[in-house]
């Protein structure tokens, strides 16, 4: 996962680039929408693990596993660039077993990179 740089933003999200006030020398984007207001923050772009259909068993609890892993990562002071891939891996690993808890990985699970 990497912070979106100016050239990536132009390629990946041209409409977002046109509407944002992100400049090459800044690392915080500011987006403004009528009625809602302005939101500021860093935009992270990444990929998630793709589960082959033959390994997908049950998606029950995948969202809960993702949020739980994000909360764990926050408590462990994990960097945001590492936190989101970690949470995606936890959720994906959990989808390889039946039920919401049976497939959840332990901290020592070698599948968690």
N, C-alpha and C positions, 0 to 999 in steps of 0.2 A: 504494500500500500504506500502511496506517495502523495505528498501534497501536490495539488494541481498547480502547475506552473502556467505562466501566461500563454505559451504556445500550445500547451495541452488543452487549456480551457477554450482557446479559439477553435481547435479541431474537434473536441468532444462536445462542447456545449456552446455553439455559436450564439444562440439566442441569449443564454445566460451571460456570455461575455459582453454582448451589446448592452444589456441592462444593468450590469454590475459596475461598480466603481473600482474594481481591482486593477491595479497598475503593476508593471513588472517589478518595481522596487518595493512594493508592499506585499505582505504575506497574510493579510486579512481582507476578506471580501465583505462588501456591504451591499446588501440587496434591499431594495425598497419596493413595497407594494402599497397601492392605494388602500386605505382603511386600516390595514394591518400595521403598518409602520416600517421600521428598518430593523433588519436582523444582521448582526455582524458575527463573524467567526471564520475559522479555517475550514476549508472544504477538502475532505479526504476522498480519494478515489481508489477503489480496490476491486478485487475479484473475490468470489467465494468459491468454495470447493464444489465441484460438480459431482454428484453422486450418480454412478451408472445405474440404470433402471434395475439391473439384476441385484444390486445391493440395497436398494431402497425398500424398507420393510414397513415403516410406520412414521408418519410425520407428527403424530400426537406429541405435543410438548416442545416442538422445535423452537417456537418463539419464546417460550418460557426459559428454555435452556440457553438461548442466545442472550436474553436479558440477564439471566443469572450469571452468565460468564462475563458480561459487561460489568455487572456490579462487583464480581470478584476481582476483575482486572482493575477497577477503580480503587478498591481497597488495597490491592497489591501495588499501587502506584505504577501500573503498566502504562507505557507510552501509548497515545491514541493510535499511532501507526501500527502498533502491535496488537492493541486491544480488539479492534474490529475483526481482523483475520482470526484471532484466537477464538472470539465468540462464534464466528461462523463455523470454525472447525468443531467446536463443542456441539453446536446444533446439528451439524452434518453427521457427526459420529453417532449422536443420539437417534438419528433417523434410520440407523442400520439395525435396530432391534425393535421388538414389539413392545409398545407401551411408552409412557412418558418418561420413566426413570430407568428402565432396565439397561438401556444402551448408553447412558451417560458415562463419560470417561472419568477416570481418576486423574489426579494431578500428574501422576507418574506415567500415564498412558503414552507410549511412544508415538502414537498418531498425532499428538499435540506437538507441533513443531515450535 
